[in-house]
Amino acid sequence: MKQASESEKRRIINRLTNQATSVGIQPLKKLIDGKKVYLFNDNDIRTELEDYHIRKGHSDEMQSVEGEIDIEDTIKDCVEQAMKGSGNFWMDSDISDYEVKATFGRGTDTAGPDDISAKLVDNADRNGMHMCLKFLWNKAWATGYFPIDWKKENRSVIPKPGKDNYNESKAYRTVSVTSCLGKRFEFISSQRLISVLKMQGFDKDQYAYLKTV
């Protein structure tokens, strides 16, 4: 506090005295060498929240190195088998007009890092946009390539309602917004995968993250 500038001191005081969640993220409490320390700097707070919400899944406690190697080997084998081709109708066919048409009007209008909103896509000339998306997605599907820009995300941290203490990382949740073109392409891919699983007699009770009927 003594080393902070006057403007930084005012910001610290405002954060300490105003605990309303509407003002944003409060100073975070952290234990460093057994001592309780509060983080006021925006970069320190962002790093702490990313460590808690994003990188915590990659800690050594989650799985061993041997386990990671086994998973990587399994994925590699699956990729090699997929590249050989199994002659499956759904996986080998071009993306159809019906599939492209089903993506219009899907998702929220919040644009991702590419600044392309769903409204921009949906309100464009429908025939022209339809043909462009069909060409783009078929190119990606045929080559097995998912554009890097579709993987990028705009991440926001939102306070969870009803919490007594907003000085802890667990009092917040993260929301990520990605490209609507990528999300709609993923929708087509997921529907095809679901169809393949159904044809192979996939256990109907294994429906995590899927709509139940």
Secondary structure as the mmCIF struct_conf table of DSSP 4:
data_model
#
loop_
_struct_conf.conf_type_id
_struct_conf.id
_struct_conf.beg_label_comp_id
_struct_conf.beg_label_asym_id
_struct_conf.beg_label_seq_id
_struct_conf.end_label_comp_id
_struct_conf.end_label_asym_id
_struct_conf.end_label_seq_id
TURN_TY1_P TURN_TY1_P1 LYS A 2 GLN A 3
BEND BEND1 ALA A 4 ALA A 4
HELX_RH_AL_P HELX_RH_AL_P1 GLU A 6 THR A 17
HELX_RH_3T_P HELX_RH_3T_P1 THR A 21 VAL A 23
HELX_LH_PP_P HELX_LH_PP_P1 ILE A 25 PRO A 27
STRN STRN1 LEU A 28 ILE A 32
TURN_TY1_P TURN_TY1_P2 ASP A 33 GLY A 34
STRN STRN2 LYS A 35 LEU A 39
BEND BEND2 ASN A 41 ASN A 41
HELX_RH_AL_P HELX_RH_AL_P2 ASP A 42 HIS A 53
TURN_TY1_P TURN_TY1_P3 ILE A 54 ILE A 54
HELX_RH_3T_P HELX_RH_3T_P2 ARG A 55 HIS A 58
BEND BEND3 SER A 59 SER A 59
TURN_TY1_P TURN_TY1_P4 ASP A 60 MET A 62
HELX_RH_AL_P HELX_RH_AL_P3 VAL A 65 LYS A 84
HELX_RH_AL_P HELX_RH_AL_P4 PHE A 89 ASP A 92
BEND BEND4 SER A 93 SER A 93
HELX_LH_PP_P HELX_LH_PP_P2 ASP A 94 SER A 96
HELX_RH_AL_P HELX_RH_AL_P5 ASP A 97 LYS A 101
TURN_TY1_P TURN_TY1_P5 ALA A 102 GLY A 105
BEND BEND5 GLY A 107 GLY A 107
BEND BEND6 ASP A 109 ASP A 109
TURN_TY1_P TURN_TY1_P6 PRO A 113 ASP A 114
HELX_RH_AL_P HELX_RH_AL_P6 ALA A 118 ASN A 123
BEND BEND7 ALA A 124 ALA A 124
HELX_RH_AL_P HELX_RH_AL_P7 ARG A 126 THR A 143
TURN_TY1_P TURN_TY1_P7 GLY A 144 GLY A 144
HELX_RH_AL_P HELX_RH_AL_P8 ILE A 148 LYS A 151
STRN STRN3 GLU A 153 PRO A 159
HELX_LH_PP_P HELX_LH_PP_P3 LYS A 160 LYS A 160
TURN_TY1_P TURN_TY1_P8 PRO A 161 GLY A 162
BEND BEND8 ASP A 164 ASP A 164
BEND BEND9 ASN A 167 GLU A 168
HELX_RH_3T_P HELX_RH_3T_P3 SER A 169 ALA A 171
STRN STRN4 TYR A 172 THR A 178
HELX_RH_AL_P HELX_RH_AL_P9 CYS A 180 MET A 199
TURN_TY1_P TURN_TY1_P9 GLN A 200 GLY A 201
TURN_TY1_P TURN_TY1_P10 LYS A 204 ASP A 205
TURN_TY1_P TURN_TY1_P11 ALA A 208 TYR A 209
BEND BEND10 LEU A 210 LEU A 210
#
